[in-house]
Amino acid sequence: MRPDHVLGVDGGNTKTLALVARVDGTIVGSGRGGCADIYQAASEEAALAATAAAVEAALAAAGIAPPALISAAFSMAGADWPEDFVFLEAAMRGRGFGRTITVVNDAIGALRAGSPDGAGVAVVCGTGAAVGARSPDGRVWHSGWWQQPQGSRHLARQAMDAVYRAELGIDPPTRLTGRALEVFERRTVEDVLHLCTARGVRPPDRSARMTHALLEEAAAGDDAARRIVLGHGRALGDFALVAARRVGLLDDAYTLVLAGGVLRHPSSLLTEAIAAQVRRGSPRARPVMSRFEPAVGALLLALEDCGSAAGEPLLTRLQATLPPAAFFATR
């Protein structure tokens, strides 16, 4: 089988997305899987199986087999330490997923999705968070296990802490209390606390809904919600500055890519807080919302590996042949 297709994979904590395209940038297949993070999945084998399921679904949709893949790029949560890259590349090579295989941290795939030339700094805030940078001369850094401010789960925990403190009278009342009762479908804050902490009970993961409520209440002016959101934005901005410094971009004009489901919320309070903090230490940074989803960033890396120039004609074909928005959504 003549190798004339490329594969891009975005492996995350919540979902894994795979895209197959012809070398001209036309997307011809897509597939989904579960958690691909080798640290967060039930096991390393489970993470690899989730990745393989997404790839195999995309190949089936494209009507091709693995030997048709000339190159593949895997942008993976959990690709943090050197041994992780070796492990993941060997696993994907063993499955025949591309003649040329590239593995990067998921922050770098997100950066490629939003930066015209693949250089700059990316801040990704979804279920978790990741920060990465690449300089024009090829230096790369990602936050990995250094990362402290996280994504929706971290924001939701901060929101619930504010609710508990307000309930105890330590802090002033907050509208987050009513929102938490709605999200967890309970009558009292104590009922919510019991649901989330009782022995033998696996509490429902309502972090995405609670984060959405937090961002809404912050935009509406709730003091506790604003304090959480603004503080989180500053913390993410601090890590973006670290990334810029590590690859020598701090004093340059560079693209600051903002990506991830949390940052797509209609309220711009969090994105503005990130950008403002970055500009305090790197005033020439140019904040942009990512043009594409991170899976497309992985696809662009694979296209570049096989020599396809990512000019506007190719990007237009990518845009025109993207799967529906529901494919990229967290379900």
C-alpha positions as CSV (number, residue, x, y, z in Angstrom):
1,M,0.0,0.0,0.0
2,R,1.5,3.3,-1.1
3,P,2.0,5.6,2.0
4,D,0.2,8.8,1.1
5,H,-1.7,9.7,4.3
6,V,-0.8,11.3,7.6
7,L,-2.1,10.8,11.2
8,G,-2.5,13.4,14.0
9,V,-3.5,12.3,17.5
10,D,-4.4,14.5,20.5
11,G,-4.3,12.2,23.5
12,G,-5.9,13.7,26.6
13,N,-7.2,12.8,30.1
14,T,-10.9,12.9,29.1
15,K,-10.7,11.9,25.4
16,T,-8.4,11.0,22.6
17,L,-9.0,12.3,19.1
18,A,-7.4,11.0,15.9
19,L,-7.4,12.6,12.4
20,V,-6.3,11.1,9.1
21,A,-5.6,13.3,6.2
22,R,-4.1,13.1,2.7
23,V,-0.8,14.8,2.2
24,D,-2.6,17.8,0.7
25,G,-4.4,18.5,4.0
26,T,-7.8,17.0,3.2
27,I,-9.1,15.2,6.3
28,V,-10.6,11.9,5.4
29,G,-11.1,10.1,8.7
30,S,-11.6,10.7,12.4
31,G,-11.9,8.6,15.5
32,R,-12.3,8.9,19.3
33,G,-11.0,7.0,22.3
34,G,-10.8,7.4,26.0
35,C,-8.1,8.6,28.4
36,A,-4.6,8.3,26.7
37,D,-2.6,9.7,29.6
38,I,-0.2,6.9,30.7
39,Y,-0.2,8.5,34.2
40,Q,-3.9,9.0,34.7
41,A,-5.5,6.0,32.9
42,A,-6.3,2.8,34.7
43,S,-3.0,1.4,33.4
44,E,-0.4,2.1,30.7
45,E,-2.0,-0.6,28.7
46,A,-5.4,1.0,29.0
47,A,-3.9,4.4,27.8
48,L,-2.3,2.7,24.8
49,A,-5.6,0.9,24.0
50,A,-7.5,4.1,24.1
51,T,-5.0,5.7,21.7
52,A,-5.1,2.6,19.4
53,A,-9.0,2.7,19.4
54,A,-9.0,6.3,18.2
55,V,-6.4,5.6,15.5
56,E,-8.1,2.5,14.3
57,A,-11.5,4.2,14.1
58,A,-9.9,7.1,12.0
59,L,-8.2,4.6,9.7
60,A,-11.4,2.7,9.2
61,A,-13.3,5.9,8.4
62,A,-10.6,6.8,5.9
63,G,-10.8,3.3,4.4
64,I,-7.0,2.7,4.8
65,A,-4.7,0.5,6.8
66,P,-1.6,1.5,8.8
67,P,0.8,0.9,5.9
68,A,-0.8,3.9,4.2
69,L,0.5,6.3,6.9
70,I,3.7,8.1,5.8
71,S,3.9,10.0,9.0
72,A,2.1,10.4,12.4
73,A,2.3,12.8,15.2
74,F,1.0,12.1,18.7
75,S,0.4,15.1,21.0
76,M,0.0,13.4,24.4
77,A,-0.9,14.3,27.9
78,G,1.5,12.2,30.0
79,A,4.4,12.7,27.6
80,D,6.4,14.4,30.3
81,W,9.7,12.7,30.9
82,P,12.2,11.4,28.3
83,E,11.3,7.8,29.1
84,D,7.7,8.6,28.3
85,F,8.5,9.7,24.8
86,V,10.6,6.6,24.2
87,F,7.8,4.4,25.6
88,L,5.0,6.0,23.5
89,E,7.0,6.2,20.3
90,A,7.9,2.5,20.6
91,A,4.3,1.6,21.3
92,M,3.0,3.5,18.3
93,R,5.8,2.1,16.1
94,G,5.0,-1.4,17.2
95,R,1.5,-0.9,16.0
96,G,2.7,0.3,12.6
97,F,1.1,3.8,13.0
98,G,3.3,5.6,10.5
99,R,6.7,5.3,8.8
100,T,7.8,8.4,10.7
101,I,6.5,8.9,14.2
102,T,6.7,12.0,16.3
103,V,5.6,12.2,20.0
104,V,5.2,15.6,21.7
105,N,3.7,16.8,24.9
106,D,0.1,17.9,24.4
107,A,1.0,21.6,25.0
108,I,3.2,21.5,21.9
109,G,0.4,20.1,19.7
110,A,-1.9,22.9,21.0
111,L,0.8,25.4,20.2
112,R,1.1,24.2,16.6
113,A,-2.7,24.4,16.3
114,G,-2.7,28.1,17.1
115,S,0.6,29.5,16.0
116,P,1.1,30.3,12.3
117,D,4.7,29.1,12.4
118,G,4.6,26.6,15.3
119,A,6.6,28.9,17.5
120,G,5.5,30.8,20.7
121,V,3.9,29.8,23.9
122,A,0.7,27.8,24.5
123,V,-1.5,27.8,27.6
124,V,-4.0,25.0,27.5
125,C,-6.8,24.8,30.1
126,G,-9.3,22.0,29.8
127,T,-9.8,19.1,32.2
128,G,-6.2,19.7,33.2
129,A,-3.7,22.3,32.1
130,A,-0.5,22.4,30.2
131,V,1.9,25.1,29.2
132,G,4.5,24.7,26.4
133,A,6.8,26.8,24.3
134,R,8.9,26.5,21.1
135,S,11.4,29.0,19.8
136,P,12.0,29.6,16.1
137,D,15.3,27.9,16.4
138,G,13.7,24.7,17.7
139,R,14.1,24.9,21.5
140,V,11.2,23.3,23.3
141,W,9.9,23.3,26.9
142,H,6.7,22.0,28.5
143,S,5.5,22.3,32.0
144,G,4.9,18.6,32.6
145,W,4.9,17.7,36.3
146,W,6.0,21.3,37.1
147,Q,2.5,22.4,36.3
148,Q,0.7,23.7,39.4
149,P,-2.5,25.6,38.2
150,Q,-4.6,23.0,36.5
151,G,-7.9,23.0,34.6
152,S,-11.6,22.6,35.3
153,R,-11.1,20.1,38.1
154,H,-8.8,22.5,39.9
155,L,-11.1,25.4,39.4
156,A,-14.1,23.4,40.5
157,R,-12.2,22.4,43.7
158,Q,-11.5,26.1,44.4
159,A,-15.1,27.0,43.8
160,M,-16.3,24.3,46.3
161,D,-13.8,25.4,48.9
162,A,-15.3,28.9,48.6
163,V,-18.8,27.4,49.1
164,Y,-17.7,25.5,52.2
165,R,-15.9,28.5,53.7
166,A,-19.0,30.7,53.1
167,E,-21.3,28.0,54.7
168,L,-19.1,28.0,57.8
169,G,-19.1,31.8,58.0
170,I,-15.4,32.1,57.5
171,D,-15.9,34.0,54.3
172,P,-18.8,36.2,53.1
173,P,-21.8,34.6,51.3
174,T,-21.3,33.8,47.6
175,R,-23.6,33.0,44.7
176,L,-21.5,29.9,44.1
177,T,-23.5,28.3,46.9
178,G,-26.7,28.2,45.0
179,R,-24.9,27.1,41.8
180,A,-23.3,24.2,43.7
181,L,-26.6,23.0,45.0
182,E,-27.9,23.1,41.4
183,V,-24.9,21.3,40.0
184,F,-24.9,18.5,42.6
185,E,-28.7,18.4,43.0
186,R,-28.7,18.6,46.8
187,R,-30.7,20.8,49.2
188,T,-27.9,21.8,51.6
189,V,-24.1,22.4,51.4
190,E,-23.6,19.7,54.0
191,D,-25.4,17.3,51.7
192,V,-23.0,18.2,48.9
193,L,-20.0,17.7,51.2
194,H,-21.3,14.3,52.3
195,L,-21.9,13.3,48.7
196,C,-18.3,14.2,47.8
197,T,-16.6,12.6,50.8
198,A,-18.7,9.7,52.2
199,R,-17.0,6.3,52.5
200,G,-17.8,3.8,49.8
201,V,-19.3,6.5,47.5
202,R,-17.8,7.5,44.2
203,P,-18.9,11.1,43.8
204,P,-20.0,12.2,40.4
205,D,-17.5,14.3,38.4
206,R,-19.3,17.6,38.0
207,S,-16.2,19.7,37.6
208,A,-16.9,20.9,34.1
209,R,-20.4,22.1,35.2
210,M,-19.1,23.7,38.4
211,T,-16.3,25.5,36.5
212,H,-18.9,26.8,34.0
213,A,-20.9,28.1,36.9
214,L,-17.8,29.7,38.4
215,L,-16.9,31.5,35.2
216,E,-20.5,32.7,34.8
217,E,-20.6,34.1,38.4
218,A,-17.2,35.7,38.1
219,A,-18.4,37.5,35.0
220,A,-21.5,38.6,36.8
221,G,-19.4,40.1,39.6
222,D,-19.5,37.6,42.5
223,D,-16.5,38.5,44.6
224,A,-15.4,35.0,45.5
225,A,-15.8,33.7,42.0
226,R,-13.8,36.7,40.6
227,R,-11.0,36.2,43.1
228,I,-10.7,32.5,42.1
229,V,-10.7,33.2,38.3
230,L,-8.4,36.1,38.4
231,G,-5.9,34.3,40.7
232,H,-6.0,31.3,38.4
233,G,-5.4,33.4,35.4
234,R,-2.4,35.0,37.0
235,A,-1.0,31.6,38.0
236,L,-1.3,30.3,34.5
237,G,0.3,33.4,33.2
238,D,3.2,32.9,35.5
239,F,3.8,29.5,33.9
240,A,3.6,31.0,30.4
241,L,6.3,33.4,31.4
242,V,8.5,30.5,32.6
243,A,7.9,28.8,29.3
244,A,8.9,31.9,27.3
245,R,12.0,32.3,29.4
246,R,13.1,28.7,29.0
247,V,13.2,28.9,25.2
248,G,14.5,32.5,25.0
249,L,11.3,34.3,23.9
250,L,10.7,36.5,26.9
251,D,11.8,39.7,25.2
252,D,10.6,38.8,21.7
253,A,7.3,39.4,19.9
254,Y,5.7,35.9,20.0
255,T,2.3,34.2,19.7
256,L,0.6,33.4,23.0
257,V,-1.9,30.6,22.1
258,L,-4.8,30.2,24.4
259,A,-6.6,26.9,24.0
260,G,-8.8,24.3,25.8
261,G,-12.4,24.0,26.7
262,V,-12.3,26.2,29.8
263,L,-10.8,29.1,27.8
264,R,-13.6,28.8,25.2
265,H,-16.2,30.0,27.8
266,P,-18.1,33.1,26.6
267,S,-16.6,35.1,29.5
268,S,-13.2,36.4,28.7
269,L,-12.2,37.1,32.3
270,L,-9.8,34.1,32.6
271,T,-8.2,34.7,29.2
272,E,-7.7,38.4,29.9
273,A,-6.1,37.6,33.3
274,I,-3.7,35.2,31.7
275,A,-2.8,37.7,28.9
276,A,-2.4,40.6,31.4
277,Q,0.0,38.6,33.6
278,V,2.1,37.5,30.6
279,R,2.3,41.0,29.3
280,R,3.7,42.2,32.7
281,G,6.8,40.2,32.1
282,S,6.7,39.8,28.3
283,P,5.1,42.9,26.9
284,R,5.5,42.0,23.2
285,A,3.5,38.7,23.5
286,R,0.5,38.5,21.1
287,P,-2.4,36.6,22.7
288,V,-4.6,34.7,20.3
289,M,-7.4,32.1,20.7
290,S,-6.4,29.0,18.8
291,R,-7.6,28.7,15.2
292,F,-7.8,24.9,15.4
293,E,-8.3,22.2,18.0
294,P,-5.1,20.5,19.3
295,A,-5.7,17.4,17.2
296,V,-5.3,19.6,14.1
297,G,-2.0,20.8,15.6
298,A,-0.8,17.2,15.7
299,L,-2.0,16.7,12.1
300,L,0.1,19.8,11.1
301,L,3.1,18.3,12.8
302,A,2.7,15.1,10.8
303,L,2.2,17.0,7.6
304,E,5.4,18.9,8.2
305,D,7.3,15.7,8.9
306,C,6.4,14.4,5.4
307,G,7.3,17.7,3.7
308,S,3.9,19.3,3.2
309,A,4.1,23.1,3.6
310,A,1.4,24.4,6.0
311,G,0.5,27.4,3.9
312,E,-2.9,28.9,3.6
313,P,-4.2,26.6,0.8
314,L,-3.5,23.6,3.0
315,L,-5.0,25.3,6.1
316,T,-8.1,26.1,4.1
317,R,-8.5,22.5,3.0
318,L,-8.1,21.4,6.7
319,Q,-10.7,23.9,7.8
320,A,-13.1,22.8,5.0
321,T,-12.8,19.1,5.9
322,L,-12.9,19.2,9.7
323,P,-15.3,16.9,11.4
324,P,-18.3,18.5,13.1
325,A,-17.8,20.4,16.3
326,A,-19.4,17.6,18.2
327,F,-16.5,15.4,17.4
328,F,-14.1,17.6,19.4
329,A,-16.5,18.2,22.4
330,T,-16.2,16.5,25.7
331,R,-19.1,14.1,26.2
